Amino acid sequence: MGENNSSWGISKSITMSSLIAITLQTVALVWYISALDAAVSTNTREIARQEIRLNEIERTSQAQAVMLARIDENILSIRASIESVLKRIGE
């Protein structure tokens, strides 16, 4: 086999503007990815905040449902009392 004298290196056909373009694209990609990471972090914090808010709303809703049931029972009791009074008056 013949010996190959070529070694790894930058080909002379690659221009300096190509290297600058590749470098700028790499920098832009890193910048874009870091901005994406920041957006994901912000969304994660916002989701956690919304989950806390949702839990508070669910607790409030459950408490209101219990109070509504009590009010309903009180209304039924008042209605029964009024009907009882009306029957006594009618006799």
DSSP file (Angstrom, degrees, kcal/mol; ACC not computed):
  #  RESIDUE AA STRUCTURE BP1 BP2  ACC     N-H-->O    O-->H-N    N-H-->O    O-->H-N    TCO  KAPPA ALPHA  PHI   PSI    X-CA   Y-CA   Z-CA
    1    1 A M              0   0    0      0, 0.0     2,-0.2     0, 0.0     0, 0.0   0.000 360.0 360.0 360.0 149.8    0.0    0.0    0.0
    2    2 A G        -     0   0    0      1,-0.1     2,-0.4     0, 0.0     0, 0.0  -0.521 360.0-111.9 -83.9 153.0    1.1    3.5   -0.6
    3    3 A E        -     0   0    0     -2,-0.2     2,-0.6     2,-0.0    -1,-0.1  -0.688  22.9-141.4 -86.6 134.5    1.8    5.9    2.2
    4    4 A N        -     0   0    0     -2,-0.4    -1,-0.0     1,-0.1     0, 0.0  -0.862  14.6-173.3 -98.3 115.6   -0.6    8.8    2.5
    5    5 A N        +     0   0    0     -2,-0.6     2,-0.2     2,-0.1    -1,-0.1   0.514  50.9 107.8 -86.7  -5.4    1.2   12.0    3.5
    6    6 A S        -     0   0    0      1,-0.0     2,-0.3     3,-0.0    -2,-0.1  -0.508  50.8-166.3 -76.3 142.0   -2.0   14.1    4.0
    7    7 A S        -     0   0    0     -2,-0.2     2,-0.1     1,-0.0    -2,-0.1  -0.787  33.1 -81.0-120.5 166.7   -2.9   14.9    7.6
    8    8 A W  S    S+     0   0    0     -2,-0.3     2,-0.3     3,-0.0    -1,-0.0  -0.431  73.4 113.9 -67.0 138.9   -6.0   16.2    9.2
    9    9 A G        -     0   0    0     -2,-0.1     2,-0.4    -3,-0.0    -3,-0.0  -0.970  68.8 -56.9 177.4-178.7   -6.4   20.0    8.9
   10   10 A I        -     0   0    0     -2,-0.3     2,-0.1     1,-0.1    -2,-0.0  -0.668  54.6-122.5 -83.0 129.8   -8.4   22.8    7.3
   11   11 A S    >   -     0   0    0     -2,-0.4     3,-1.3     1,-0.1    -1,-0.1  -0.414  12.7-128.8 -69.0 146.4   -8.6   22.6    3.6
   12   12 A K  T 3  S+     0   0    0      1,-0.2    -1,-0.1    -2,-0.1    -2,-0.0   0.646 104.7  69.7 -71.3 -13.6   -7.3   25.6    1.8
   13   13 A S  T 3  S+     0   0    0      2,-0.1     2,-0.5     0, 0.0    -1,-0.2   0.657  77.6  92.1 -80.0 -14.3  -10.6   25.7   -0.2
   14   14 A I  S <  S-     0   0    0     -3,-1.3     2,-0.1     4,-0.0    -4,-0.0  -0.696  74.3-142.4 -81.0 123.7  -12.6   26.7    2.9
   15   15 A T     >  -     0   0    0     -2,-0.5     4,-1.6     1,-0.1     3,-0.3  -0.414  18.5-115.7 -86.0 162.6  -12.7   30.5    3.1
   16   16 A M  H  > S+     0   0    0      1,-0.2     4,-2.4     2,-0.2     5,-0.2   0.850 116.0  58.2 -64.4 -34.8  -12.5   32.6    6.1
   17   17 A S  H  > S+     0   0    0      1,-0.2     4,-2.4     2,-0.2    -1,-0.2   0.853 103.3  53.3 -65.7 -33.5  -16.0   33.9    5.6
   18   18 A S  H  > S+     0   0    0     -3,-0.3     4,-2.4     2,-0.2    -1,-0.2   0.913 109.5  48.2 -65.7 -42.0  -17.3   30.3    5.7
   19   19 A L  H  X S+     0   0    0     -4,-1.6     4,-2.4     2,-0.2    -2,-0.2   0.905 112.5  48.4 -64.2 -41.8  -15.6   29.8    9.1
   20   20 A I  H  X S+     0   0    0     -4,-2.4     4,-2.8     2,-0.2    -2,-0.2   0.908 111.2  51.0 -65.2 -41.0  -17.0   33.0   10.4
   21   21 A A  H  X S+     0   0    0     -4,-2.4     4,-2.3     2,-0.2    -2,-0.2   0.922 111.4  46.8 -62.7 -44.6  -20.5   32.0    9.2
   22   22 A I  H  X S+     0   0    0     -4,-2.4     4,-2.1     2,-0.2    -1,-0.2   0.906 113.2  49.8 -64.2 -41.0  -20.3   28.6   10.9
   23   23 A T  H  X S+     0   0    0     -4,-2.4     4,-2.4     2,-0.2    -2,-0.2   0.925 111.5  48.1 -63.5 -44.8  -19.0   30.2   14.1
   24   24 A L  H  X S+     0   0    0     -4,-2.8     4,-2.6     1,-0.2    -2,-0.2   0.883 111.0  51.1 -64.3 -37.9  -21.9   32.8   14.0
   25   25 A Q  H  X S+     0   0    0     -4,-2.3     4,-2.3     2,-0.2    -1,-0.2   0.891 109.9  50.0 -65.7 -38.2  -24.4   30.0   13.4
   26   26 A T  H  X S+     0   0    0     -4,-2.1     4,-2.3     2,-0.2    -2,-0.2   0.922 111.7  47.7 -65.1 -43.8  -23.0   28.1   16.3
   27   27 A V  H  X S+     0   0    0     -4,-2.4     4,-2.5     1,-0.2    -2,-0.2   0.920 112.1  50.2 -62.6 -43.6  -23.2   31.1   18.6
   28   28 A A  H  X S+     0   0    0     -4,-2.6     4,-2.6     1,-0.2    -2,-0.2   0.889 109.9  51.1 -62.4 -39.6  -26.8   31.8   17.4
   29   29 A L  H  X S+     0   0    0     -4,-2.3     4,-2.5     2,-0.2    -1,-0.2   0.920 110.6  47.6 -64.1 -44.2  -27.7   28.2   18.1
   30   30 A V  H  X S+     0   0    0     -4,-2.3     4,-2.3     2,-0.2    -2,-0.2   0.913 112.9  49.6 -62.8 -41.9  -26.3   28.3   21.6
   31   31 A W  H  X S+     0   0    0     -4,-2.5     4,-2.2     2,-0.2    -2,-0.2   0.921 111.3  49.0 -62.8 -44.5  -28.1   31.6   22.2
   32   32 A Y  H  X S+     0   0    0     -4,-2.6     4,-2.3     1,-0.2    -2,-0.2   0.917 111.3  49.2 -61.7 -44.4  -31.4   30.2   20.9
   33   33 A I  H  X S+     0   0    0     -4,-2.5     4,-2.4     1,-0.2    -1,-0.2   0.883 110.5  50.3 -65.3 -38.4  -31.1   27.1   23.1
   34   34 A S  H  X S+     0   0    0     -4,-2.3     4,-2.1     2,-0.2    -1,-0.2   0.890 110.7  49.6 -68.1 -36.7  -30.4   29.2   26.2
   35   35 A A  H  X S+     0   0    0     -4,-2.2     4,-2.1     2,-0.2    -2,-0.2   0.893 110.9  50.4 -65.4 -39.1  -33.4   31.4   25.5
   36   36 A L  H  X S+     0   0    0     -4,-2.3     4,-2.4     2,-0.2    -2,-0.2   0.902 109.0  51.2 -63.4 -42.2  -35.5   28.2   25.1
   37   37 A D  H  X S+     0   0    0     -4,-2.4     4,-2.3     1,-0.2    -2,-0.2   0.893 109.2  50.7 -63.0 -39.9  -34.2   26.9   28.4
   38   38 A A  H  X S+     0   0    0     -4,-2.1     4,-2.4     2,-0.2    -1,-0.2   0.902 110.3  49.7 -63.8 -40.7  -35.1   30.2   30.1
   39   39 A A  H  X S+     0   0    0     -4,-2.1     4,-2.5     2,-0.2    -2,-0.2   0.897 110.3  50.0 -65.2 -40.1  -38.6   30.0   28.6
   40   40 A V  H  X S+     0   0    0     -4,-2.4     4,-2.3     2,-0.2    -2,-0.2   0.905 110.8  49.9 -64.9 -41.0  -39.0   26.4   29.8
   41   41 A S  H  X S+     0   0    0     -4,-2.3     4,-2.2     2,-0.2    -2,-0.2   0.915 111.2  48.9 -63.8 -42.5  -37.9   27.4   33.3
   42   42 A T  H  X S+     0   0    0     -4,-2.4     4,-2.3     1,-0.2    -2,-0.2   0.920 111.8  48.9 -62.8 -43.6  -40.4   30.3   33.4
   43   43 A N  H  X S+     0   0    0     -4,-2.5     4,-2.6     2,-0.2    -2,-0.2   0.877 108.5  54.0 -64.2 -37.4  -43.2   28.0   32.2
   44   44 A T  H  X S+     0   0    0     -4,-2.3     4,-2.1     2,-0.2    -1,-0.2   0.927 110.7  45.7 -62.9 -44.8  -42.3   25.4   34.9
   45   45 A R  H  X S+     0   0    0     -4,-2.2     4,-2.1     1,-0.2    -2,-0.2   0.905 113.3  50.3 -63.9 -40.7  -42.5   28.1   37.6
   46   46 A E  H  X S+     0   0    0     -4,-2.3     4,-2.3     2,-0.2    -2,-0.2   0.882 109.0  51.1 -66.7 -38.7  -45.8   29.4   36.2
   47   47 A I  H  X S+     0   0    0     -4,-2.6     4,-2.3     2,-0.2    -1,-0.2   0.913 109.9  50.1 -64.3 -42.5  -47.3   25.9   36.1
   48   48 A A  H  X S+     0   0    0     -4,-2.1     4,-1.9     1,-0.2    -2,-0.2   0.906 111.2  49.3 -62.2 -40.9  -46.4   25.3   39.7
   49   49 A R  H  X S+     0   0    0     -4,-2.1     4,-2.1     1,-0.2    -2,-0.2   0.899 111.1  49.5 -65.0 -40.4  -48.0   28.6   40.6
   50   50 A Q  H  X S+     0   0    0     -4,-2.3     4,-2.7     2,-0.2    -2,-0.2   0.858 107.7  54.3 -67.8 -34.9  -51.1   27.7   38.7
   51   51 A E  H  X S+     0   0    0     -4,-2.3     4,-2.2     2,-0.2    -1,-0.2   0.905 108.8  48.6 -64.9 -40.8  -51.3   24.3   40.4
   52   52 A I  H  X S+     0   0    0     -4,-1.9     4,-2.0     2,-0.2    -2,-0.2   0.928 112.7  48.2 -62.9 -44.6  -51.2   26.0   43.8
   53   53 A R  H  X S+     0   0    0     -4,-2.1     4,-2.3     1,-0.2    -2,-0.2   0.904 110.2  51.7 -62.8 -41.7  -53.9   28.4   42.7
   54   54 A L  H  X S+     0   0    0     -4,-2.7     4,-2.5     1,-0.2    -1,-0.2   0.902 107.9  51.8 -62.4 -41.7  -56.1   25.6   41.4
   55   55 A N  H  X S+     0   0    0     -4,-2.2     4,-2.2     1,-0.2    -1,-0.2   0.903 109.8  49.6 -62.4 -40.7  -55.8   23.7   44.7
   56   56 A E  H  X S+     0   0    0     -4,-2.0     4,-2.3     2,-0.2    -2,-0.2   0.903 111.0  49.5 -64.5 -40.6  -56.9   26.7   46.6
   57   57 A I  H  X S+     0   0    0     -4,-2.3     4,-2.6     2,-0.2    -2,-0.2   0.899 109.9  51.2 -65.2 -40.4  -59.9   27.2   44.3
   58   58 A E  H  X S+     0   0    0     -4,-2.5     4,-2.3     2,-0.2    -2,-0.2   0.909 110.1  49.4 -63.7 -41.5  -60.8   23.5   44.7
   59   59 A R  H  X S+     0   0    0     -4,-2.2     4,-2.2     2,-0.2    -2,-0.2   0.924 112.5  47.7 -62.6 -43.3  -60.7   23.8   48.5
   60   60 A T  H  X S+     0   0    0     -4,-2.3     4,-2.4     1,-0.2    -2,-0.2   0.908 111.0  51.6 -63.2 -41.8  -62.9   27.0   48.3
   61   61 A S  H  X S+     0   0    0     -4,-2.6     4,-2.0     1,-0.2    -1,-0.2   0.894 109.4  49.6 -63.0 -41.0  -65.3   25.3   46.0
   62   62 A Q  H  X S+     0   0    0     -4,-2.3     4,-1.9     2,-0.2    -1,-0.2   0.904 110.6  49.9 -65.3 -40.8  -65.6   22.3   48.3
   63   63 A A  H  X S+     0   0    0     -4,-2.2     4,-2.2     1,-0.2    -2,-0.2   0.898 110.6  50.3 -64.4 -39.7  -66.3   24.5   51.3
   64   64 A Q  H  X S+     0   0    0     -4,-2.4     4,-2.5     1,-0.2    -1,-0.2   0.865 107.2  54.2 -66.7 -35.5  -68.9   26.4   49.3
   65   65 A A  H  X S+     0   0    0     -4,-2.0     4,-2.0     2,-0.2    -1,-0.2   0.900 109.1  48.3 -64.8 -39.8  -70.6   23.1   48.4
   66   66 A V  H  X S+     0   0    0     -4,-1.9     4,-2.1     2,-0.2    -2,-0.2   0.927 112.3  48.4 -65.4 -44.4  -70.8   22.2   52.1
   67   67 A M  H  X S+     0   0    0     -4,-2.2     4,-2.4     1,-0.2    -2,-0.2   0.885 109.9  52.5 -63.9 -38.1  -72.3   25.6   53.0
   68   68 A L  H  X S+     0   0    0     -4,-2.5     4,-2.5     2,-0.2    -1,-0.2   0.894 107.8  51.2 -64.1 -40.1  -74.8   25.3   50.1
   69   69 A A  H  X S+     0   0    0     -4,-2.0     4,-2.3     2,-0.2    -1,-0.2   0.898 110.4  49.3 -64.1 -39.9  -75.9   21.9   51.4
   70   70 A R  H  X S+     0   0    0     -4,-2.1     4,-2.5     2,-0.2    -2,-0.2   0.917 110.6  49.7 -64.7 -42.8  -76.4   23.4   54.9
   71   71 A I  H  X S+     0   0    0     -4,-2.4     4,-2.5     2,-0.2    -2,-0.2   0.912 109.9  52.1 -61.5 -41.9  -78.4   26.3   53.5
   72   72 A D  H  X S+     0   0    0     -4,-2.5     4,-2.2     1,-0.2    -2,-0.2   0.922 110.4  47.6 -59.4 -45.9  -80.5   23.8   51.5
   73   73 A E  H  X S+     0   0    0     -4,-2.3     4,-2.3     1,-0.2    -1,-0.2   0.895 111.0  51.7 -64.1 -40.0  -81.2   21.8   54.7
   74   74 A N  H  X S+     0   0    0     -4,-2.5     4,-2.7     2,-0.2    -2,-0.2   0.907 109.0  50.6 -63.7 -40.6  -82.1   25.0   56.6
   75   75 A I  H  X S+     0   0    0     -4,-2.5     4,-2.7     2,-0.2    -2,-0.2   0.915 110.3  49.5 -63.2 -42.7  -84.5   26.0   53.9
   76   76 A L  H  X S+     0   0    0     -4,-2.2     4,-2.3     2,-0.2    -1,-0.2   0.900 112.1  48.7 -62.4 -40.5  -86.2   22.6   54.0
   77   77 A S  H  X S+     0   0    0     -4,-2.3     4,-2.3     2,-0.2    -2,-0.2   0.913 112.0  48.0 -66.2 -42.8  -86.5   22.9   57.8
   78   78 A I  H  X S+     0   0    0     -4,-2.7     4,-2.6     2,-0.2    -2,-0.2   0.909 111.3  51.1 -63.8 -42.1  -87.9   26.4   57.6
   79   79 A R  H  X S+     0   0    0     -4,-2.7     4,-2.6     1,-0.2    -2,-0.2   0.916 110.3  49.0 -61.9 -43.0  -90.4   25.3   55.0
   80   80 A A  H  X S+     0   0    0     -4,-2.3     4,-2.1     1,-0.2    -1,-0.2   0.902 111.8  49.5 -63.8 -39.7  -91.5   22.4   57.1
   81   81 A S  H  X S+     0   0    0     -4,-2.3     4,-2.4     2,-0.2    -2,-0.2   0.917 111.3  48.5 -65.2 -42.7  -91.9   24.7   60.1
   82   82 A I  H  X S+     0   0    0     -4,-2.6     4,-2.7     2,-0.2    -2,-0.2   0.914 111.4  49.7 -64.7 -42.4  -94.0   27.2   58.1
   83   83 A E  H  X S+     0   0    0     -4,-2.6     4,-2.0     1,-0.2    -1,-0.2   0.888 110.5  51.2 -62.9 -38.1  -96.2   24.4   56.8
   84   84 A S  H  X S+     0   0    0     -4,-2.1     4,-1.8     2,-0.2    -2,-0.2   0.917 111.4  47.0 -64.4 -43.4  -96.7   23.1   60.3
   85   85 A V  H  X S+     0   0    0     -4,-2.4     4,-2.2     1,-0.2    -2,-0.2   0.909 110.9  51.9 -64.5 -42.1  -97.6   26.6   61.6
   86   86 A L  H  X S+     0   0    0     -4,-2.7     4,-2.1     1,-0.2    -1,-0.2   0.858 108.0  51.9 -64.2 -35.7 -100.0   27.1   58.6
   87   87 A K  H  X S+     0   0    0     -4,-2.0     4,-0.8     2,-0.2    -1,-0.2   0.896 110.1  49.0 -67.1 -39.7 -101.7   23.7   59.4
   88   88 A R  H  < S+     0   0    0     -4,-1.8     3,-0.5     1,-0.2    -2,-0.2   0.892 112.6  47.5 -66.3 -38.9 -102.2   24.8   63.1
   89   89 A I  H  < S+     0   0    0     -4,-2.2    -2,-0.2     1,-0.2    -1,-0.2   0.890 109.4  54.2 -69.3 -37.6 -103.7   28.1   62.0
   90   90 A G  H  <        0   0    0     -4,-2.1    -1,-0.2     1,-0.3    -2,-0.2   0.659 360.0 360.0 -71.2 -16.3 -106.0   26.5   59.5
   91   91 A E     <        0   0    0     -4,-0.8    -1,-0.3    -3,-0.5    -2,-0.1   0.488 360.0 360.0 -78.5 360.0 -107.5   24.1   62.1
